Amino acid sequence: MPAAAIAFVGLNLALYAAWLSRWRSHEGVKRTRHVAVAVFAGASVLLAGCTGAPPNPNPRADVPLHTVPVDLPRYMGKWYVIANIPYFAERDFVGSRAEWKLRDDGKIDDHFYGRKDGFDQPERHYQFLDSVVPGSGGGEWRVRLFWPIYVSQLTVYVDPDYRYTLLAYPDKSLGWIFSREPTMDDATYRALLSRFAAMGYDTTRFRRVPQFPEQLGQPGFATPGKSE
């Protein structure tokens, strides 16, 4: 997945650590219950922040999104994050990419890589587990951030050569443009944004993700450390 709600991993670790330290006693069980309530309350707040968005002026904003069929083996591999709608989990990342691997059980190992706050920073890595929703033709995935928290990822476009793909969130508050290559010409980028616009997205909210240092500060590109 495109790192949606990466911060939830920290919440999961906090809950797990609390459980390990307290499971042996009855009093510990009660405390763990309180910790769990607090953690999942925090998760709810973060999830709301992840999907919260300003009003969408697109006249097709309320038209439901539709997924497209996907050849899963062909869809696997490395994808560069060319653009997204900035949100807390991926904000300030540069050089971002996703790598997907189809498992023997039909699930997908989902890896996210990127450098937070600049190209001179160490590369970070996050891993998720995705499941294809039955009947979706491979176009809808349930991404497990950690049990029992799942989010939906919709593939709403992939070109015939599997060079570009558009990923969406059901309420259109989040969106991603992925490419097999870290570069994309302006004409292709505008054409892909037009597809999002036709689906009801507010495309003014998209920002390109720098894949090279020379892209920092260029028009249309996100700038680490600068609020959008």
C-alpha atoms as a printed R data frame, in Angstrom:
    type eleno elety resid chain resno       x       y       z
1   ATOM     1    CA   MET     A     1   0.000   0.000   0.000
2   ATOM     2    CA   PRO     A     2   1.017   3.632  -0.470
3   ATOM     3    CA   ALA     A     3   1.903   3.926   3.264
4   ATOM     4    CA   ALA     A     4  -1.581   4.992   4.254
5   ATOM     5    CA   ALA     A     5  -1.649   5.449   7.994
6   ATOM     6    CA   ILE     A     6   1.948   4.385   8.629
7   ATOM     7    CA   ALA     A     7   1.648   5.960  12.053
8   ATOM     8    CA   PHE     A     8  -0.740   3.183  13.065
9   ATOM     9    CA   VAL     A     9   2.255   0.864  13.276
10  ATOM    10    CA   GLY     A    10   3.500   2.847  16.256
11  ATOM    11    CA   LEU     A    11   0.126   2.481  17.944
12  ATOM    12    CA   ASN     A    12   0.197  -1.247  17.373
13  ATOM    13    CA   LEU     A    13   3.659  -1.540  18.897
14  ATOM    14    CA   ALA     A    14   2.522   0.428  21.931
15  ATOM    15    CA   LEU     A    15  -0.400  -1.911  22.446
16  ATOM    16    CA   TYR     A    16   1.755  -5.000  21.962
17  ATOM    17    CA   ALA     A    17   4.372  -3.775  24.431
18  ATOM    18    CA   ALA     A    18   1.696  -3.062  27.018
19  ATOM    19    CA   TRP     A    19   0.253  -6.532  26.548
20  ATOM    20    CA   LEU     A    20   3.643  -8.241  26.924
21  ATOM    21    CA   SER     A    21   4.396  -6.429  30.158
22  ATOM    22    CA   ARG     A    22   1.057  -7.021  31.841
23  ATOM    23    CA   TRP     A    23  -0.542 -10.236  30.655
24  ATOM    24    CA   ARG     A    24   0.534 -12.336  33.655
25  ATOM    25    CA   SER     A    25  -1.658 -10.658  36.286
26  ATOM    26    CA   HIS     A    26  -5.369  -9.988  36.553
27  ATOM    27    CA   GLU     A    27  -4.584  -6.389  37.365
28  ATOM    28    CA   GLY     A    28  -2.391  -6.294  34.325
29  ATOM    29    CA   VAL     A    29  -5.250  -7.561  32.173
30  ATOM    30    CA   LYS     A    30  -7.440  -4.709  33.376
31  ATOM    31    CA   ARG     A    31  -4.696  -2.213  32.645
32  ATOM    32    CA   THR     A    32  -4.132  -3.695  29.222
33  ATOM    33    CA   ARG     A    33  -7.829  -3.303  28.484
34  ATOM    34    CA   HIS     A    34  -7.541   0.374  29.343
35  ATOM    35    CA   VAL     A    35  -4.455   0.732  27.143
36  ATOM    36    CA   ALA     A    36  -6.243  -1.004  24.269
37  ATOM    37    CA   VAL     A    37  -9.189   1.360  24.539
38  ATOM    38    CA   ALA     A    38  -6.860   4.346  24.491
39  ATOM    39    CA   VAL     A    39  -4.859   3.009  21.553
40  ATOM    40    CA   PHE     A    40  -7.851   2.259  19.405
41  ATOM    41    CA   ALA     A    41  -9.434   5.584  20.314
42  ATOM    42    CA   GLY     A    42  -6.240   7.198  19.116
43  ATOM    43    CA   ALA     A    43  -6.369   5.086  15.975
44  ATOM    44    CA   SER     A    44  -9.861   6.349  15.270
45  ATOM    45    CA   VAL     A    45  -8.690   9.925  15.605
46  ATOM    46    CA   LEU     A    46  -5.737   9.319  13.288
47  ATOM    47    CA   LEU     A    47  -7.929   7.572  10.753
48  ATOM    48    CA   ALA     A    48 -10.277  10.533  10.740
49  ATOM    49    CA   GLY     A    49  -7.298  12.813  10.208
50  ATOM    50    CA   CYS     A    50  -6.037  10.599   7.404
51  ATOM    51    CA   THR     A    51  -9.274  10.774   5.442
52  ATOM    52    CA   GLY     A    52 -10.466  14.264   6.434
53  ATOM    53    CA   ALA     A    53 -10.441  16.676   3.499
54  ATOM    54    CA   PRO     A    54 -11.706  20.124   2.525
55  ATOM    55    CA   PRO     A    55 -14.931  20.322   0.480
56  ATOM    56    CA   ASN     A    56 -14.539  18.838  -2.977
57  ATOM    57    CA   PRO     A    57 -15.680  21.336  -5.658
58  ATOM    58    CA   ASN     A    58 -15.731  18.752  -8.455
59  ATOM    59    CA   PRO     A    59 -19.361  18.353  -9.663
60  ATOM    60    CA   ARG     A    60 -18.778  14.596  -9.848
61  ATOM    61    CA   ALA     A    61 -17.510  14.411  -6.255
62  ATOM    62    CA   ASP     A    62 -20.423  12.213  -5.155
63  ATOM    63    CA   VAL     A    63 -20.191   9.756  -8.065
64  ATOM    64    CA   PRO     A    64 -18.910   6.414  -6.681
65  ATOM    65    CA   LEU     A    65 -15.506   5.178  -7.780
66  ATOM    66    CA   HIS     A    66 -15.218   1.979  -9.822
67  ATOM    67    CA   THR     A    67 -12.242  -0.347  -9.824
68  ATOM    68    CA   VAL     A    68 -10.711  -1.881 -12.936
69  ATOM    69    CA   PRO     A    69  -9.693  -5.526 -13.421
70  ATOM    70    CA   VAL     A    70  -6.029  -6.183 -12.693
71  ATOM    71    CA   ASP     A    71  -3.695  -8.950 -13.864
72  ATOM    72    CA   LEU     A    72  -2.125  -9.466 -10.459
73  ATOM    73    CA   PRO     A    73   1.147 -11.184 -11.494
74  ATOM    74    CA   ARG     A    74   1.731  -8.438 -14.030
75  ATOM    75    CA   TYR     A    75   0.796  -5.750 -11.501
76  ATOM    76    CA   MET     A    76   3.424  -6.845  -8.986
77  ATOM    77    CA   GLY     A    77   6.868  -5.327  -8.675
78  ATOM    78    CA   LYS     A    78   8.229  -1.836  -8.159
79  ATOM    79    CA   TRP     A    79   6.133   1.325  -8.503
80  ATOM    80    CA   TYR     A    80   7.387   4.871  -7.940
81  ATOM    81    CA   VAL     A    81   5.118   7.396  -6.223
82  ATOM    82    CA   ILE     A    82   4.902  10.173  -8.802
83  ATOM    83    CA   ALA     A    83   2.204  12.177  -7.025
84  ATOM    84    CA   ASN     A    84  -0.312  11.996  -4.213
85  ATOM    85    CA   ILE     A    85  -2.694  14.066  -2.161
86  ATOM    86    CA   PRO     A    86  -0.476  14.988   0.813
87  ATOM    87    CA   TYR     A    87  -1.499  13.531   4.167
88  ATOM    88    CA   PHE     A    88   0.209  12.882   7.477
89  ATOM    89    CA   ALA     A    89   1.725   9.451   6.829
90  ATOM    90    CA   GLU     A    90   3.531  10.243   3.569
91  ATOM    91    CA   ARG     A    91   4.057  13.964   4.073
92  ATOM    92    CA   ASP     A    92   7.701  15.083   3.751
93  ATOM    93    CA   PHE     A    93   8.772  11.845   2.037
94  ATOM    94    CA   VAL     A    94  10.924  11.958  -1.095
95  ATOM    95    CA   GLY     A    95  12.104   9.171  -3.359
96  ATOM    96    CA   SER     A    96   9.051   7.121  -2.405
97  ATOM    97    CA   ARG     A    97   8.222   3.796  -3.974
98  ATOM    98    CA   ALA     A    98   6.092   0.721  -3.367
99  ATOM    99    CA   GLU     A    99   7.098  -2.879  -4.027
100 ATOM   100    CA   TRP     A   100   4.448  -5.585  -4.230
101 ATOM   101    CA   LYS     A   101   5.003  -9.339  -4.183
102 ATOM   102    CA   LEU     A   102   2.263 -11.925  -4.731
103 ATOM   103    CA   ARG     A   103   2.428 -14.740  -2.200
104 ATOM   104    CA   ASP     A   104   1.558 -18.379  -2.718
105 ATOM   105    CA   ASP     A   105  -1.566 -17.919  -0.578
106 ATOM   106    CA   GLY     A   106  -2.850 -15.155  -2.875
107 ATOM   107    CA   LYS     A   107  -2.087 -12.301  -0.477
108 ATOM   108    CA   ILE     A   108   0.310  -9.500  -1.277
109 ATOM   109    CA   ASP     A   109   3.408  -8.420   0.620
110 ATOM   110    CA   ASP     A   110   3.292  -4.627   0.398
111 ATOM   111    CA   HIS     A   111   6.511  -2.683   1.028
112 ATOM   112    CA   PHE     A   112   6.881   1.088   1.165
113 ATOM   113    CA   TYR     A   113  10.255   2.818   0.910
114 ATOM   114    CA   GLY     A   114  11.100   6.495   1.158
115 ATOM   115    CA   ARG     A   115  13.271   9.151   2.740
116 ATOM   116    CA   LYS     A   116  11.615  11.507   5.196
117 ATOM   117    CA   ASP     A   117  12.661  15.169   5.201
118 ATOM   118    CA   GLY     A   118  15.150  14.970   2.358
119 ATOM   119    CA   PHE     A   119  17.383  12.911   0.093
120 ATOM   120    CA   ASP     A   120  20.214  13.085   2.621
121 ATOM   121    CA   GLN     A   121  18.147  11.119   5.145
122 ATOM   122    CA   PRO     A   122  18.260   7.323   5.581
123 ATOM   123    CA   GLU     A   123  15.716   5.295   3.656
124 ATOM   124    CA   ARG     A   124  12.780   4.072   5.723
125 ATOM   125    CA   HIS     A   125  10.864   0.853   5.126
126 ATOM   126    CA   TYR     A   126   7.349  -0.157   6.151
127 ATOM   127    CA   GLN     A   127   5.596  -3.441   5.402
128 ATOM   128    CA   PHE     A   128   1.901  -4.268   5.145
129 ATOM   129    CA   LEU     A   129  -0.172  -7.271   4.137
130 ATOM   130    CA   ASP     A   130  -2.836  -6.873   1.454
131 ATOM   131    CA   SER     A   131  -5.734  -9.141   0.488
132 ATOM   132    CA   VAL     A   132  -7.659  -8.984  -2.779
133 ATOM   133    CA   VAL     A   133 -11.382  -8.483  -2.265
134 ATOM   134    CA   PRO     A   134 -13.237 -11.441  -3.848
135 ATOM   135    CA   GLY     A   135 -15.196 -10.488  -6.947
136 ATOM   136    CA   SER     A   136 -13.222  -7.274  -7.538
137 ATOM   137    CA   GLY     A   137 -11.160  -8.671 -10.388
138 ATOM   138    CA   GLY     A   138  -8.021  -7.780  -8.463
139 ATOM   139    CA   GLY     A   139  -8.920  -4.081  -8.384
140 ATOM   140    CA   GLU     A   140  -9.776  -3.710  -4.701
141 ATOM   141    CA   TRP     A   141  -7.414  -4.606  -1.888
142 ATOM   142    CA   ARG     A   142  -7.890  -4.717   1.855
143 ATOM   143    CA   VAL     A   143  -4.669  -3.475   3.401
144 ATOM   144    CA   ARG     A   144  -3.968  -4.740   6.896
145 ATOM   145    CA   LEU     A   145  -2.179  -2.046   8.843
146 ATOM   146    CA   PHE     A   146  -2.336  -4.328  11.880
147 ATOM   147    CA   TRP     A   147  -5.068  -6.602  13.184
148 ATOM   148    CA   PRO     A   148  -7.928  -5.677  13.258
149 ATOM   149    CA   ILE     A   149  -7.382  -2.404  11.344
150 ATOM   150    CA   TYR     A   150  -7.861  -2.597   7.565
151 ATOM   151    CA   VAL     A   151  -8.252   0.087   4.890
152 ATOM   152    CA   SER     A   152  -9.410  -0.141   1.287
153 ATOM   153    CA   GLN     A   153  -7.199   0.531  -1.717
154 ATOM   154    CA   LEU     A   154  -8.866   0.899  -5.117
155 ATOM   155    CA   THR     A   155  -7.138   0.536  -8.457
156 ATOM   156    CA   VAL     A   156  -9.138   2.852 -10.710
157 ATOM   157    CA   TYR     A   157  -6.842   2.849 -13.738
158 ATOM   158    CA   VAL     A   158  -3.897   0.945 -15.151
159 ATOM   159    CA   ASP     A   159  -2.623   1.504 -18.684
160 ATOM   160    CA   PRO     A   160  -2.502  -1.447 -21.101
161 ATOM   161    CA   ASP     A   161   1.268  -1.783 -20.757
162 ATOM   162    CA   TYR     A   162   1.177  -1.602 -16.937
163 ATOM   163    CA   ARG     A   163   3.453   1.445 -16.918
164 ATOM   164    CA   TYR     A   164   1.137   3.705 -14.899
165 ATOM   165    CA   THR     A   165  -1.600   3.156 -12.367
166 ATOM   166    CA   LEU     A   166  -4.002   5.296 -10.349
167 ATOM   167    CA   LEU     A   167  -4.884   4.325  -6.795
168 ATOM   168    CA   ALA     A   168  -7.818   5.793  -4.937
169 ATOM   169    CA   TYR     A   169  -9.459   5.931  -1.538
170 ATOM   170    CA   PRO     A   170 -13.248   5.409  -1.500
171 ATOM   171    CA   ASP     A   171 -14.146   8.939  -0.328
172 ATOM   172    CA   LYS     A   172 -11.660  10.576  -2.772
173 ATOM   173    CA   SER     A   173  -9.743  12.246   0.043
174 ATOM   174    CA   LEU     A   174  -6.568  10.363  -0.942
175 ATOM   175    CA   GLY     A   175  -5.122   9.425  -4.311
176 ATOM   176    CA   TRP     A   176  -1.845   8.308  -5.867
177 ATOM   177    CA   ILE     A   177  -0.200   8.267  -9.286
178 ATOM   178    CA   PHE     A   178   2.305   5.429  -9.641
179 ATOM   179    CA   SER     A   179   4.784   4.742 -12.427
180 ATOM   180    CA   ARG     A   180   7.242   1.978 -13.216
181 ATOM   181    CA   GLU     A   181   9.875   4.682 -13.777
182 ATOM   182    CA   PRO     A   182  10.823   7.486 -11.374
183 ATOM   183    CA   THR     A   183  10.337  10.110 -14.095
184 ATOM   184    CA   MET     A   184   7.149  11.196 -15.864
185 ATOM   185    CA   ASP     A   185   6.754  13.850 -18.542
186 ATOM   186    CA   ASP     A   186   4.302  16.686 -17.983
187 ATOM   187    CA   ALA     A   187   1.905  15.576 -20.719
188 ATOM   188    CA   THR     A   188   1.491  12.104 -19.216
189 ATOM   189    CA   TYR     A   189   1.096  13.562 -15.738
190 ATOM   190    CA   ARG     A   190  -1.625  15.967 -16.881
191 ATOM   191    CA   ALA     A   191  -3.423  13.160 -18.717
192 ATOM   192    CA   LEU     A   192  -3.470  11.011 -15.581
193 ATOM   193    CA   LEU     A   193  -4.695  13.947 -13.482
194 ATOM   194    CA   SER     A   194  -7.492  14.407 -16.024
195 ATOM   195    CA   ARG     A   195  -8.572  10.844 -15.398
196 ATOM   196    CA   PHE     A   196  -8.811  11.591 -11.680
197 ATOM   197    CA   ALA     A   197 -10.806  14.748 -12.454
198 ATOM   198    CA   ALA     A   198 -13.273  12.732 -14.549
199 ATOM   199    CA   MET     A   199 -13.768  10.426 -11.558
200 ATOM   200    CA   GLY     A   200 -14.716  13.354  -9.327
201 ATOM   201    CA   TYR     A   201 -11.416  14.203  -7.656
202 ATOM   202    CA   ASP     A   202 -10.282  17.701  -6.735
203 ATOM   203    CA   THR     A   203  -7.011  17.483  -8.653
204 ATOM   204    CA   THR     A   204  -5.730  20.812  -7.308
205 ATOM   205    CA   ARG     A   205  -4.849  18.928  -4.123
206 ATOM   206    CA   PHE     A   206  -2.308  16.633  -5.819
207 ATOM   207    CA   ARG     A   207   1.404  17.308  -5.402
208 ATOM   208    CA   ARG     A   208   4.230  15.608  -7.230
209 ATOM   209    CA   VAL     A   209   6.646  13.634  -5.059
210 ATOM   210    CA   PRO     A   210  10.315  14.493  -5.698
211 ATOM   211    CA   GLN     A   211  12.225  11.479  -6.938
212 ATOM   212    CA   PHE     A   212  15.431  13.418  -7.582
213 ATOM   213    CA   PRO     A   213  17.077  16.277  -5.627
214 ATOM   214    CA   GLU     A   214  16.793  18.685  -8.562
215 ATOM   215    CA   GLN     A   215  12.987  18.432  -8.375
216 ATOM   216    CA   LEU     A   216  12.889  20.005  -4.920
217 ATOM   217    CA   GLY     A   217  11.292  23.442  -5.053
218 ATOM   218    CA   GLN     A   218  10.001  22.995  -8.592
219 ATOM   219    CA   PRO     A   219   6.391  24.075  -9.351
220 ATOM   220    CA   GLY     A   220   3.870  21.386  -8.513
221 ATOM   221    CA   PHE     A   221   6.259  19.348  -6.345
222 ATOM   222    CA   ALA     A   222   5.849  18.847  -2.621
223 ATOM   223    CA   THR     A   223   8.535  20.409  -0.433
224 ATOM   224    CA   PRO     A   224   9.601  18.551   2.743
225 ATOM   225    CA   GLY     A   225   8.860  20.577   5.848
226 ATOM   226    CA   LYS     A   226   6.355  22.841   4.108
227 ATOM   227    CA   SER     A   227   2.667  22.498   4.958
228 ATOM   228    CA   GLU     A   228   0.330  22.128   2.005
